[in-house]
Amino acid sequence: MTSPRRPNRLAGQSDGGPERTPDGRYIIVRGRLWRAANPNLPEEERQRLVDTLMDARRAVKAAKASGDDAVLKAARVDVHAAKVALGERGPVWWTDSAPDYNRKMVENTPYAK
């Protein structure tokens, strides 16, 4: 079920992007919070990391198709490393000591308001 209200958008964000929390820390997908990439990353570095992440995801797909468990495991490690570097996993990128609600349902967090 989709929300009847308009998605929150950050300044400069295109209308085609996912709904975000007002503070920009999370994107909302099917009612679940997913940590957004660190907006403080320089654009060139962010793009390099996104490219690395996409390469790693393609490697996961290829490893699944080949049935090679060792290659699949290595590719998943690469996906995780890219997500940590982007700030989507690992230590939070914000500095105000706010808790991390990554992977939580919106309705079970302060963002439910």
Contacts in CASP RR format, 6 or more apart in sequence:
PFRMAT RR
TARGET T0000
AUTHOR 0000-0000-0000
METHOD contacts of the structure
MODEL  1
MTSPRRPNRLAGQSDGGPERTPDGRYIIVRGRLWRAANPNLPEEERQRLV
DTLMDARRAVKAAKASGDDAVLKAARVDVHAAKVALGERGPVWWTDSAPD
YNRKMVENTPYAK
3 19 0 8 1.000
7 17 0 8 1.000
7 18 0 8 1.000
7 19 0 8 1.000
7 20 0 8 1.000
7 28 0 8 1.000
8 19 0 8 1.000
8 20 0 8 1.000
8 21 0 8 1.000
8 22 0 8 1.000
8 24 0 8 1.000
9 15 0 8 1.000
9 17 0 8 1.000
9 20 0 8 1.000
10 20 0 8 1.000
10 24 0 8 1.000
10 39 0 8 1.000
13 20 0 8 1.000
18 27 0 8 1.000
18 28 0 8 1.000
18 29 0 8 1.000
19 27 0 8 1.000
19 28 0 8 1.000
20 26 0 8 1.000
20 27 0 8 1.000
20 28 0 8 1.000
20 36 0 8 1.000
21 28 0 8 1.000
21 33 0 8 1.000
21 111 0 8 1.000
24 36 0 8 1.000
24 39 0 8 1.000
25 35 0 8 1.000
25 36 0 8 1.000
25 92 0 8 1.000
25 94 0 8 1.000
25 98 0 8 1.000
26 33 0 8 1.000
26 34 0 8 1.000
26 35 0 8 1.000
26 36 0 8 1.000
26 101 0 8 1.000
26 102 0 8 1.000
26 111 0 8 1.000
27 33 0 8 1.000
27 34 0 8 1.000
27 36 0 8 1.000
28 34 0 8 1.000
28 106 0 8 1.000
31 105 0 8 1.000
31 106 0 8 1.000
31 107 0 8 1.000
32 103 0 8 1.000
32 104 0 8 1.000
32 105 0 8 1.000
32 106 0 8 1.000
33 101 0 8 1.000
33 102 0 8 1.000
33 103 0 8 1.000
33 104 0 8 1.000
33 105 0 8 1.000
33 106 0 8 1.000
33 109 0 8 1.000
33 111 0 8 1.000
34 88 0 8 1.000
34 102 0 8 1.000
34 103 0 8 1.000
35 87 0 8 1.000
35 88 0 8 1.000
35 89 0 8 1.000
35 92 0 8 1.000
35 100 0 8 1.000
35 102 0 8 1.000
36 88 0 8 1.000
37 46 0 8 1.000
37 49 0 8 1.000
37 50 0 8 1.000
37 86 0 8 1.000
37 87 0 8 1.000
37 88 0 8 1.000
38 46 0 8 1.000
38 86 0 8 1.000
38 87 0 8 1.000
38 93 0 8 1.000
40 93 0 8 1.000
41 49 0 8 1.000
41 86 0 8 1.000
46 86 0 8 1.000
49 82 0 8 1.000
49 85 0 8 1.000
49 86 0 8 1.000
50 86 0 8 1.000
52 78 0 8 1.000
52 82 0 8 1.000
52 85 0 8 1.000
53 79 0 8 1.000
53 82 0 8 1.000
53 83 0 8 1.000
53 86 0 8 1.000
55 78 0 8 1.000
56 75 0 8 1.000
56 78 0 8 1.000
56 79 0 8 1.000
56 81 0 8 1.000
56 82 0 8 1.000
57 79 0 8 1.000
59 71 0 8 1.000
59 74 0 8 1.000
59 75 0 8 1.000
59 78 0 8 1.000
60 72 0 8 1.000
60 75 0 8 1.000
60 76 0 8 1.000
60 79 0 8 1.000
62 71 0 8 1.000
62 75 0 8 1.000
63 71 0 8 1.000
63 72 0 8 1.000
63 74 0 8 1.000
63 75 0 8 1.000
64 72 0 8 1.000
80 89 0 8 1.000
83 89 0 8 1.000
84 90 0 8 1.000
87 93 0 8 1.000
89 102 0 8 1.000
92 98 0 8 1.000
92 100 0 8 1.000
101 109 0 8 1.000
101 110 0 8 1.000
101 111 0 8 1.000
106 112 0 8 1.000
END
